[in-house]
Amino acid sequence: MRRLALPALLALCPLVGQGATPTAPPPAASPSSFLRPAHFARPMVASPHSYMTKVQLGYSQILQEFNIAATESDDPRSFKLFIDAHLGADIPLWAMDLHDAQGRPTWSFAVSAPLSMHVLEDMFEALTAPVISTDYRFGAPLIRAIRRFHGGGWLRNVAAAWLPLYHECTHLGDEITIYRKDVALPITRINVSYEYTQLELTLNDADGRRESGHSFRLGTLMRLSDRDLGWYGVELEGTTSDGLALPQNETRFEFWAAWQWQRADGLAASPDAMNVLSVEVRNRPQYGVPTFKKGEDGAWEPLHQDEVRRTGISAYWGWRFTPETDAHQSVGLYLHAYAGVNPYGQLRSMYPYRFFGITLAHEPW
């Protein structure tokens, strides 16, 4: 009996072993869904025109012609305390993942609809606390893709984000427009309004990870439309006076390079409170719109300038706080410094423009 039991037991061993073998990996899949947000190719903190929400309080320069409280004896460029607010949203439309044989996501694609608004407010001016400038950006969906590498090397992924057709329009605040008309400025307002296409490429995108790493980005935008004078136009007759005709824009491009470092371990850093340094260097046109200062006789004197390209730098340093229960919802507190062309609306004739302050940022991804 024992002799029969042993061969039977040996015959059953392959079946027992087969039952203990791990389940085969799932086949490559391509799940896609609507209204699912993606967490790659997102704006870096230093981006000046992103769909991230940021509220900033700091000192920056203002020209006399945009300063309601200015007197004739004031410096043409004075530093004041401003509120600099960026309100943004990115509405998810569709997303898809492609997996390798081990079930790891290698390719991801996403389509969303970003929009943003910027407000520069002279909140501490005693007379009217005027809004100086507002900028709006919206248009065609944002198309994003990322290729991930799982080999454990330095290159983790390559990501791309393309805005095929986007629109920006800007407006001076009502109080500023009225002021400029009341004091008989030769140029009341120009209409900075144009369509453009934008492309960004990123190496080692953070991709929603709460771990230390460096991300590098190159970007460009090209103006597509030509509203009368290129980046801007003149809406109302009489906006310009004799001898102050606005020059036609000749350049269509902006270029930028950005680096963002997030640190999740070490001194005063953790996955829930990451130390972040974000820096962007951008080359863009300084508009050739003349600026004005008051002369000794109280009349406005134009300061003519040619359109030139300028390079500026923006830097943020601080901490990003993320709750343990949600890896894709964070609030950041940063110090912010900027020097370059004023990046907003009609103020893009102003150079050098400097800002230094504190920033509270919300990143819902």
Secondary structure, DSSP 8 states (H G I E B T S, - for coil): -HHHHHHHHHHHHHHHHHHHS----------EEET----SS---TT-TT-SSEEEEEEEEEEEGGG-TT--TTS-SEEEEEEEEEEEEEEEEEEEEEEE-TTS-EEEEEEEEEEEEEEEEE-TT-TTT--EEEEEEEEES-EEEEEEE--SSSS--EEEEEEEEEEEEEEEE-HHHHHHHHHTT-S----EEEEEEEEEEEEES--TT--S-EEEEEEEEEEE----SSSSEE--STTSS-TT---------EEEEEEEEEEE-SSTT-BTTEEEEEEEEEEEEEE----EEEE-TTS-EEEE----EEEEEEEEEEEEEE--TT-TT-EEEEEEEEEEES--SGGGGG--SEEEEEEEEEEE--
